[in-house]
Amino acid sequence: MSMKPTKKIRIPSHRHCPVCGNSMPIDAEFCSDECRDKYLQKVKRDRRMRLFFFLFYAILMAVLFFFFVWRPS
């Protein structure tokens, strides 16, 4: 059984777009302006949702504190 030498193919240095996964040059942050816009919209939406969750939990804790600690006798 003889082993034939295989030719190694070198893949050029590249990165992948964090939004769509397409390959792109190393110095690029996104593959297109459309992907950059999608990413910025996602960051804005995530920031807004995080703020809503913090506000919800703060209001919930205030209500629970009011009913359990300052309860009239």
N, C-alpha and C positions, 0 to 999 in steps of 0.2 A: 504494500500500500504506500504509494508515494504522495507526499503533500505538495501541492502546487503552491508556489508563492503567490500571495494575493497582493494586489496593488492597493496601497492605502491612498484614499482620497482625502485631501485636507480641506476642511470646511473653512472658508475665510472668517475672520473675527467679526462677530456681529452680536447684537442684542435683540431682544424681543420686546415688542410694544406691550406695555402693561395693560392696555385696554383690549386689543384684538389678538395679540400674540403673533402678529406678522414679524418677520425678521426685518431689521433696519440697521443702519450704520451705528457704530459704537458711540459716536459723538452726538447722536440724536436722542432726544428725550421721548418723543412720540413719533409714530410713523406718518401722521398727517394732522392737519389742523382739526379735522373732524374728531379724531381720537383725543386730542388735547381738550376740545370743548366737552366731550363726553366725560372725560376724567374730572374736569373742573366742576361740571354739574353734579357728579357723584360726590365729590368732596363737599360741595355746598349743601347737598341734601343730607349727607351723613352728619355734618356739623349741626344742621337745623334739628335733625332727629335726636342727637345727643342732648341738645339744649332742652327739647321738649321732655325727654326722659328725666333729666335732672329737675326740671320744674315740677313734673308730675310727682316724683318722689319727695321733693321738698314740701309740696302741698299735702301729700299723703302723711308725711311725718308730722306736720303741723296739726292736721286734723286729729291724728291719733294722740298726739301729745295733749291736745285740748280735751279730748274725751276721756282719756285715762288719768291724767294728772290733775286737771283743773275741774274735775267733775264735782258738781254741787252735792253736798251731803244730804 
